[in-house]
Amino acid sequence: MKGLTCAAIVVMLSGCGEKGGAEFVGSWQAKEQANYQATVERNGDNFLVKFTEPALFPKGQMETQVFPAVYKDGMLKMASAGVTAKIAHVKNTDTLVVPTAGGSMEYRRVK
């Protein structure tokens, strides 16, 4: 009986050590612009966010930019050019809200 109790406690505690942010991991596509893609990968205790979108120069080619991110306060936080961008996950719709220069862009999960 004692061994069974210890095993139950170990199982319960192992769930407590789980790192947050798993809801962000995966492939995403912008809802309004299909050629805008994002991939979120776990990188140890942190994350890598990869955005693939049309390049400004040369026109017509795709460009991928990679940003390190940390999970904090229920969001992924990325630093770029001295600005911190916060990516939110909307649980009800399983979408990401990503800030842009002119507001925000919504991404849906690619299945």
Buried (B, 14 or more C-beta within 10 A) or exposed (E): EEEEEEEEEEEEEEEEEEEEBEBBEBBBBBEEEEEBBBBBBBEEEBBBBBBBBEEEEEEEEEEEEEBEBBBEEEBBBBEEEEEEBBBBBEEEEEBBBBBEEEEEBBBBBEE
